[in-house]
Amino acid sequence: MAIDPNLKHVHNALKQKFQGKKLIFGQGSVGSKIVFVAEIPGSDEDKSNKPVAGPSEKYLNKLLRSLGVDKRKVYITNVVKFFPSGHALTAKEIKAHLPFLKEEIKSVGPNIVVTLGTSALNGIGLRQPLDNIHGKTFNLGPYNLFPTFHPKHALQSEQIRNQLEADFVKLKEIINKPN
């Protein structure tokens, strides 16, 4: 897959910083109005080299269809760009990825960034309990932030699934609102 010229500098900087790691870069449409930021890649993502894969990807695709959004017209990435096999990442390790994520988002240029899960929310720099702020919009300068749950967690809990689906109803209203 060819790297979009707008992201080449981010990819090169990540390769330099995390030498020896198998990096999973964001995928989708540069110039998209919506960026989804997922958490840390798991084994499904590592195998497929996608930011969201397996059952989580299928469920996210279903949610995107509920928005009336073509998956090819969004950009999906992770806070951390590699599968941390063998250990859980520390807050310091996650924070080391923040400058790259910010530059990646800036290069895509969205109107709204949807964080999927607590690690994604924290990884973007907002330290709030997700349960308190999911489904709400926060202005972060060039874009609005919309925190919600990761599809993986929604597949494991009916309560989270209901909250995620309700958040996507709100998200649909936001993206369909005239400017």
C-alpha positions in Angstrom: 0.0 0.0 0.0 1.4 3.4 -1.0 1.8 5.9 1.7 -0.1 9.2 1.3 2.5 12.0 0.9 0.8 13.9 3.7 1.6 11.1 6.1 5.1 10.1 4.9 6.8 12.3 7.5 4.8 10.8 10.3 5.5 7.2 9.1 9.2 8.0 8.8 9.4 9.5 12.3 7.6 6.5 13.8 9.9 4.1 12.1 12.9 6.1 13.5 11.5 6.2 17.0 10.3 2.6 17.2 12.9 0.7 15.3 12.5 -3.0 15.3 8.8 -2.9 15.9 6.2 -4.0 13.4 4.2 -0.8 13.0 0.5 -0.8 12.1 -0.2 2.6 10.5 -3.6 4.3 10.1 -5.6 3.5 7.1 -8.3 5.3 5.1 -8.9 8.6 3.4 -6.5 11.5 4.1 -8.7 14.6 4.0 -11.5 12.7 5.7 -13.8 14.7 7.9 -13.9 11.9 10.5 -10.9 10.2 12.2 -11.4 7.2 14.5 -8.6 6.6 17.0 -8.6 3.2 18.5 -6.6 1.9 21.4 -3.5 -0.3 21.3 -3.4 -3.0 18.5 -4.2 -6.5 19.6 -3.3 -9.8 18.0 -6.1 -9.5 15.3 -4.7 -6.1 14.3 -1.1 -7.4 14.4 -2.0 -10.4 12.1 -4.0 -8.3 9.6 -1.8 -5.1 9.8 -5.0 -3.0 10.2 -5.7 -0.5 13.1 -9.0 -2.3 13.9 -9.5 -5.9 12.8 -11.5 -9.1 13.4 -14.9 -9.0 15.2 -14.2 -5.4 16.3 -13.8 -4.3 12.6 -17.0 -6.0 11.6 -18.9 -4.3 14.4 -17.3 -0.9 13.6 -18.3 -1.3 9.9 -21.9 -2.0 11.0 -21.8 1.2 13.1 -20.4 3.2 10.2 -23.2 1.9 8.0 -25.7 3.1 10.7 -24.2 6.6 10.3 -24.6 6.4 6.5 -20.8 6.7 6.3 -18.7 4.8 3.7 -15.7 3.1 5.5 -13.5 4.2 2.7 -14.3 7.8 3.5 -13.0 7.8 7.0 -9.5 7.4 8.5 -8.8 4.9 11.3 -5.7 4.7 13.4 -4.4 3.7 16.8 -2.9 5.6 19.6 0.0 3.1 19.7 1.2 1.8 16.4 2.4 -1.7 17.4 1.1 -4.8 19.3 2.9 -4.8 22.6 3.3 -8.6 22.9 4.2 -9.8 26.3 3.3 -6.7 28.5 0.8 -4.0 29.1 2.0 -0.6 28.0 2.6 2.0 30.7 1.1 5.5 30.6 4.6 6.8 29.8 4.9 4.5 26.8 1.5 5.5 25.5 2.4 9.2 26.0 5.5 8.7 23.8 3.1 8.2 20.9 1.1 11.4 21.4 3.2 13.7 19.2 3.0 11.2 16.3 -0.8 10.9 16.8 -1.3 14.6 16.9 0.8 15.1 13.7 -1.1 12.2 12.0 -4.5 13.8 12.9 -3.2 17.2 11.7 -2.1 15.7 8.4 -5.5 14.1 7.8 -7.4 17.3 8.8 -10.7 16.1 10.2 -13.6 18.0 11.6 -14.2 15.4 14.2 -12.0 12.8 16.0 -13.8 9.8 17.6 -11.8 8.1 20.3 -12.6 4.4 20.7 -11.9 3.5 24.3 -10.2 4.8 27.4 -6.6 4.3 26.1 -7.5 6.2 23.0 -9.0 9.0 25.0 -6.0 9.2 27.3 -3.6 8.8 24.4 -5.1 11.9 22.7 -4.3 13.8 25.9 -7.7 14.0 27.7 -7.5 12.4 31.1 -11.1 12.0 32.0 -13.1 8.8 32.9 -14.7 7.6 29.7 -17.9 6.7 31.6 -18.4 10.4 32.5 -17.8 11.9 29.1 -18.7 9.4 26.3 -21.1 10.7 23.7 -20.2 14.4 24.4 -18.3 16.7 22.1 -15.2 18.7 23.1 -13.7 21.4 21.0 -9.9 20.8 20.6 -9.1 23.7 18.3 -9.0 22.5 14.7 -11.4 19.6 15.4 -14.1 18.4 17.8 -13.4 15.3 20.0 -16.1 12.7 20.4 -15.2 10.0 23.0 -16.9 6.6 23.0 -16.2 3.0 23.6 -14.1 0.5 21.6 -16.2 -2.0 19.6 -14.1 -4.8 21.2 -15.5 -3.9 24.7 -19.0 -3.5 23.3 -18.9 -7.0 22.0 -18.1 -8.2 25.5 -20.8 -6.2 27.4 -24.4 -5.6 26.5 -24.4 -2.4 28.6 -21.4 -1.0 26.8 -22.8 -2.0 23.4 -26.0 -0.1 24.2 -24.0 3.0 25.2 -21.8 2.7 22.1 -24.9 2.5 19.8 -26.5 5.4 21.6 -23.3 7.4 21.1 -23.3 6.6 17.4 -26.9 8.0 17.2 -25.5 11.3 18.7 -22.5 11.1 16.3 -24.9 10.8 13.3 -26.7 13.9 14.4 -23.4 15.8 14.7 -22.0 14.8 11.3 -25.4 15.5 9.6 -25.8 18.9 11.2 -25.4 21.7 8.7 -22.4 23.9 9.2 
